[in-house]
Amino acid sequence: MLPVTIPGRTVLASDDVLALVELHDGERESVLERCDDTFDPDPDDRPIPLTVPRSWAGLVLVETGEVLGTMSWRPVPHIVSVAGIGWNQGFHLLPTVQGRGLSSRGGLLLARYLFDTTEMDRIQAVTDPENVPARRGLEGAGFRLEGRVRGVVRRAGVPRDLLMYSMMRADLDAADAEREVLVRGGGVLLATSRPGDRRVVAAGGDDPFRVDRDHRLSPEAPRTPSTAAVLDEASGDLLGVVRWHAVGHGDTFGCAAWTIAADLVPAGRDVAVAVHRMLAGHLFDTTGLDRVEAGVDAEDESGRRVLEKAGFQLDGVLRGARVRDGRRRDLALYGLLRTECPKWTCSLAR
């Protein structure tokens, strides 16, 4: 990509949509005044016993130069050596431009800039567990959830936990490298995913059975699910994204199962059966869990047929387990056991 030039700006880094630029006097303050401060920590003017340098940049649209927000970064020493220092990055996005995937794109752009211009191998970011848009932005940029840091900030006079996300230089190198094929069969591939895959798939169509967005924090332990890209084997086109995470039905390893889901563009829905077969077989081949399950809206007849053709059996209907169009809806829960895995399902995964 050719270097981007924006009149009156010093460009630090850019992609085809956004640019990181040096801020003019007063711009940072202007942006921060207009941003939502719901999750900001309480002011604290007490002197701290160390110097924490913090750098700032503006996030602007390449096409127009419009300022969308700010990005910041500061060093975080984990041990007393250069190798033990990482970057902590943050962002403030104007309310008028939120909900467009810009925080993910901006977070990835800043990560690339920091890895390209410094020797640090780790970038981290923290956010309030209830700040679901920020969490989605970090996950969309390719950051991984590491865990919860207890009582690290005060808000409204109360110690609050933060969630810790991170990206390693090796993570970004892997995302830039050629995709690794995990499973192939039926004219499609399951391959390593890249930041932005889910955003591309979401823009490709509207699922009438998609659950309502809900920014409230689930009482379930936060996690970043594993993902893989669905590719057309002949063209390499992105057809969708599959994801999976473990769920527990008891307190032991043997009581755990994989829950899987697939988000496919309209052109990829014809391969949905193969995708579910391949992912189930891959999980049985590469892990020790003996059950794979998937849920689908009870009214989604097409989705239910896909699971049944893929070899899953209906375990039952969970009443009111999801919210769609403002109403509680039933969820049809399907399961597949290792002992039930048809030979054609497992053979596709090898």
Secondary structure, DSSP 4 states (H G I P E B T S, - for coil): -PPP--TT--EEEE-SSEEEEPPPTTHHHHHHHHS--TTPPPP--S--SS----EEEEEEETTT--EEEEEEEEEEESSSSGGGEEEEEEEEE-GGGTTSSHHHHHHHHHHHHHHHHS---EEEEEE-TT-HHHHHHHHHHT-EEEEEEEEEEEETTEEEEEEEEEEEHHHHHHHHSPPPEEEEETTEEEEE--TTHHHHHHTT---TTPPPP--SPPSSPP---EEEEEEETTT--EEEEEEEEEEESSSSGGGEEEEEEEEE-GGGGGGHHHHHHHHHHHHHHHSS--EEEEEEETT-HHHHHHHHHTT-EEEEEEEEEEEETTEEEEEEEEEEEGGG--HHHHHHT-
